[in-house]
Amino acid sequence: MSLFGDGLDAAVQKAFTRPAPKSAGAQMRYLVRQLGGTKAVARMLRISQRTVERYVKDQIRKPRPNLAARLEREVKSRWQPQIRAKARQKAATTDGIVVDVHARLGYTAPIGTTDQDRIRHLTVALPPQHAARLFDAQQQGAGDDRLRELTAEALKEVYFQDDGRRAGSLQEVQINDVIHLDFEL
């Protein structure tokens, strides 16, 4: 599970104009249309082709919990790709992104200043360039650690340093022990 990657995906999914299919049969039919056949869907979900066909015909209605989770994840990752792309583009060029984080935030600062980490709850509107860096890294397959670093850098510049107006000697911000994380477009 990727906390930062899933958070970015959830933010983009809020831009959907129609709800994704809910029933197992509708989800299977959607995946069959997207991938071009039951064989490809069966391979992707690691089930038999006959099982996929039975879901498509509504002969099976209730999938096992692990299959239901995989099915929902695959459908949502493919649902409304143009809307998803427009939402990312808008956040990366004009609107930016809002991050709501409740975590232990620590930082590295020069000797003589306090650098003790503490639990903070921050809600910060990040400008478009930070949203673009986050979405670009996610598109390139960056892991949760890299997304965490980019978010910490953005918080350092926007919140702690106030775009260069204070805390100029602050060197690094770290996000640890995340209690809650939410991104909003």
N, C-alpha and C positions, 0 to 999 in steps of 0.2 A: 504494500500500500504506500503510495506516494502522497504525503500530506500536502505539499505545496503544489505538485502537479494536479492532484485531484481538486484542490481548491481553485486553481485557474480554470480547469474544465467546468466546474460547477458554476463559476461566474459567467462563462460563455454560454452555458446551457440555459441560463435565465433569459437570454435573448431570443430563445426559440419562439416562433410564432404559432406553432401547433404542438400539442403534446406528442411525445413518442408513443408507439404502440405499447399497450400494457399487457395484453394476454399473450401467453406463450405461442399460440398459433399465429397471431398477428405479427409477433416479433420474428418467428421463423420465416413466415412468408416475406417479410421485408428483407431479411438477410438473404433469402434465396434470390430475390430480385436484384439485390445489390451485388452479390457475388456470382450470379449467373448459373446457379444450379445447386442441387442438394448435396452433391459430392463435396464441393468446396466448403459449404457450411458445416457438413459433418466433420471434415478434416480440421476446420478452425475450432469447432467446439469440442473436439475429441469424443465424438459419439458416432454411432453407426449411421449410414445413409438411410437405412430403413426407419430409424427412429426419427430422423428429420422429416421424412415423408409422412410419418404418422402424426407429427405435430402440425404439419402443413394442412393435413386433412381433418384436423381437430379430433383425431382418434385418441390422442393423449392431450390432456388439458393442463395437468399440474406437474411441472418439472421438479426434480430433486432440488434442494436449496442451492447446492454449488453450481448446478447447471443453470438455474434461474438467475443467479448472480452473474455468471459469465455471459448469458444471453442478454441480460439488461445492459451490461457494460459494453458489449459489442454493438448493440443497436444504438445506444446513446453516443458512442464514439463516431458513428456514421450518419447520425440523424442531422438533417438540414445543413449540409456542409457550406452552402453559400451564405446562409445566415450566420453561421459560426465565423466564417472568414470576414464578413462585413463587420461583425462585432469586434473581432480582434483588430482589424484595420482601423476602426473608429477609435478604439482605446489607444492604439499606438500612435495615432496622428493628431487627434484633437481632444478627446475627453480624458485620457489617463485612466487610472485604476485606483480604487480605494482598498486599502488593506486594513483589516481589523485583526490585530494579533494580541493575544494574552499569553505571555511567555516570560521566561527569565532572559532578560537582555543584559549582556555584559559588553564592555568595551575596553579597548586598550588606549591608554592615555599616558602622557609624560609623567615622570616621577614628581610627586608633590601634589598630585590631584587624586581624587577618589575614583577608582575604577572598579569598585565592588559591584558585581552583578546583582540585580534585583528583579523581582517579578513586576512587570508593568503591563498595563492594558492600554494599547495605543490604537487609535483609528486615524489613519493618515491618508490624505489624498495624494497619490503619487502622480507627477506629471507624465505626459505621453512618452517621453524618451525612456522612462523606467519601465512602463508597460510594454514598450516595444522590445526592450532587452529581455524581459521575462518571457514574453511570447516567442521571441526568436529562439531563446535557449530551449524552451519547451518543444518547439517544432524540430529542433536539431537533436532531440532525444536526451537532453541534459537530465541528470538524475536529481533526486530530491535535495542532495547536498548542494549542488550548484544553484538550484532555484532558491534555496535557503540563503546562500551567500549573496545572490543578487538582490533578494529582498532586504537583507541586512545592509547592503551598500546603499540601497535606495532610502531606507530609514535613516541611515547615517547622514546622507546628504540633505534630505528634506526635513527631517524632524530634529535631529541632534545638532546639525550644523546650520540649519535654517538657510540653506542655499548660500553658505559662505559668510553669513553675518555673525556667527558665533561658533565657539568650540573649534577653532581652526586647527588646533593641535591634536584633535581626536584622530586616532589612527585606524581603528577597526571596531566594528560593532558585530556582536555575535548573538544569534537567536538560539536559545537552548530551552529544553523542557517546555515545549509548546503545549499550552492548555487548550487554546482555541485559536483557530485561524480561519479567516473568511476573506475572500476577494469579492469585490463588487465593481461592475463596469459602470 
